[in-house]
Amino acid sequence: MRTADGTLVGMSQYCGYTINEREFLSLVGIDEAFADPGTEVVLTWGEIKGGSRKPHVERHEQPTIRATVHTAPFSKAAQEKLRVVI
């Protein structure tokens, strides 16, 4: 994960799609200075050199994706429910 000027600020640990929120997500370890919700970053998604040894991973190019830092949990319902419990 990088800033718009290319500074490395984090590393994606997991990515996927959530059907509940209809959003693609990437869980990231990010530098605290860039962790404020709403901060815009750039994520390079996919494996280096377009694939892996895993047979189910198709050959691909790594796209660069604009992303916005959000709180965890991402789901509004989970955020509200956790606030009640805490």
Beta strands, then each sheet from edge to edge (+ up, - down):
strand 1: 10-18
strand 2: 23-30
strand 3: 40-44
strand 4: 64-68
sheet 1: 1+ 2-
sheet 2: 3+ 4-
end
